């Protein structure tokens, strides 16, 4: 994304978005799981404790007020490598917080900013269609890129070593992972979990991962399911081919017969073998590319 395009999109963000500053500053991340995913599958759900960690909500200063984020890091030490954890469509709910704690247990400062914060709280909405219509469809990519930049700046001042910066995201956040590696040249590596690669271009979402292949600044590992009804295999193949053609050190690993959200241990889509393998690959990918 060039500077002129970025400025145009940020201006568009300001014109399209309005909210009460009092509500914007005062609100925080919802507790527990989003209503749309309940009841959760407690028998498979992973719960990571906070022993040895500093974990909880923090406030990220942005150009127009604070946004909340969930941060987890080792309780002792400083200058930790940083992982941005980008939310699913359901926002920064308990699963995303748990993923941050899992990274923290591996020595990272992991932080998940609430990237729908200006548009609304999705935690009490009942289904995916309602979440998309009322909130997600109103979130500009430019706003997300700017908020992630602000999160990196916060991490740099709060025990994070942003010279070792990684990003990972799930579903909605998987798409954002690709886009942010094209936006921020400081990112050292990314891991995108089943994020959409193509889509309709709108004022708020003018580009998708396949459109920014030439601009990707860091190696990205994509983890996708071969039986994902929302992400056709042909789009995965097109992305892989585009990455190869552009000479990018990125790749997509496709798990045959795996559905969308196979890593989401609190949902019926969870597939332990693929999820465990994907997590191992993610950690290895970050270490291999200097985020450790």
C-alpha angles and dihedrals in degrees: 000000000000123000095256093051091047092052092048092051093047090052089050089051091056093049095046099044130070133165142151109276089213091056091041094056098037102047125093142188115296119246124242125358129335114264091237092067099044136150090049123208098254093179092066101027115120117219117193116199126222097234108140092008140104103220138162145082123325133177121243116207113226133175092273106031140307127310122198123243137179113237130188128177140147112290092227128051135026143235094054122180109257130235120188108211111204118205132243120241086278094067129232096332129150097289093056090046089052092051088054090053090050090056091046090055085058093055102268136127097230120188132182114193120202098248097181091052098119095044099050151278113294096183095093098041114110107222145009095260092054092047092051096044098045102036122358097053088057097054112103118216089225091059090050093050091049093048091050089051088053090049091053090050090051092049091052089059096043110057097293127129103212091184081078099048126160135171133203132175142176129225103322086016092052090063090047090052091061092045095048093052086056091047103046119047090194093072109106098192143349139203117203118196114205096319120166112262102192135025148138114311115231137165090266097040104033096159139032131200095272089055095056102045092115090054100049106125101191140037110275126195114205119203112196140167121238091214096048104135092198097050110048116215091237090065089052090051091048091051093049091049092048091051091051093047091050090049093239120161089228130108144175123232111205119204108210116235093003118136129222114286094022089155094055100102093186094060134070089247091069115123110186099201095051092040093052092046091048092050091050091049091049094053091046091048093054093047092047091053099046103267098124 
